[in-house]
């Protein structure tokens, strides 16, 4: 879980009737764990699928279901509950509720709360595919979008009714990511960002190879942060056991040569604004990969390998005629100040992010120094997701013709 990234945010989580209500238990847990306060409001129909007691236990706050609730002193829950909200999230949003929202109806607590709001409204639709495709629903959805309501999903796939198609609710993790993204300043709007991450694997024979201890966490966190800042992100990943960040396009490779080819291909077919080389690329590979598994010999002879140098991806990208803004990473085991600036100049990149590397491989936090022409700046130690957001903001500031934050 990427830290308290929703600290200070107050959400009204409106639940309407549908089997996807069970997914909202997990969404509530993710939101509260990230520091948000979550005020659950349920329609009568929602209470048929999951109890207010469960939602109260998970949100840590009393749940409201009726506009006649006597717990609100002035008896105006439709006003009071939304006034301190940063956003109302309707999840799951049923066919009926979307229709009511589109027509401005106010016949229960949740609909009244929505129409009386002065904060953004996000809706996470969940319904059968025929209900979603119905022209009436599509008309309502178009109206809601025109009214500035953001729809998160729906997803496509198998449905509770046994049918397959569009309409199922996006997974709670995806809804969580979309909510975080909603609150993130769009400092990289309309930008295209290409990132390498993870280690590479250089084969010796069909079963063995040489790799390194890079976990890929920093590169994946940067891809996530760049996507949330509004960028279109293409992530070229070496062999890692990490989930693809929501909304990021991921391409898996094994060797340094494959990573180089994937990066060069991407840059040949489309323009990128930023290239961030986070991958721990192997410097060498064996000049000949054995076709068969290398066996022990009767004489117990140890194998000898001859190595050749791999292409330097970052340096090659920086040399391209229309090079994107290039950012390098360097993990050093000592003398960071000397090696960091020397490496930045050698690779001819405007920005190099250095850290005392092997110590942080696989860990969830990191301490880095920014090396650039103007000098070196140390950033405070932080979790990789917090650091990724800071680095994305720093990179956005340095882009030529940068977008103002949304
Ligand atoms: N890099 C790359 N291709 C390579 C080697 C490195 O793109 N073949 C990139 C890394 O992704 C990183 C930066 O260059 O952004 C620095 O990586 P590092 O391994 O520290 O650089 P090296 O040139 O290999 O230096 P060293 O001799 O310290 O290993």
Boltz pocket constraint, residues with backbone or C-beta under 6 A from the ligand:
constraints:
  - pocket:
      binder: B
      contacts: [[A, 196], [A, 256], [A, 276], [A, 277], [A, 278], [A, 279], [A, 280], [A, 281], [A, 282], [A, 283], [A, 310], [A, 311], [A, 312], [A, 313], [A, 314], [A, 315], [A, 327], [A, 328], [A, 329], [A, 330], [A, 331], [A, 343], [A, 347]]
      max_distance: 6.0
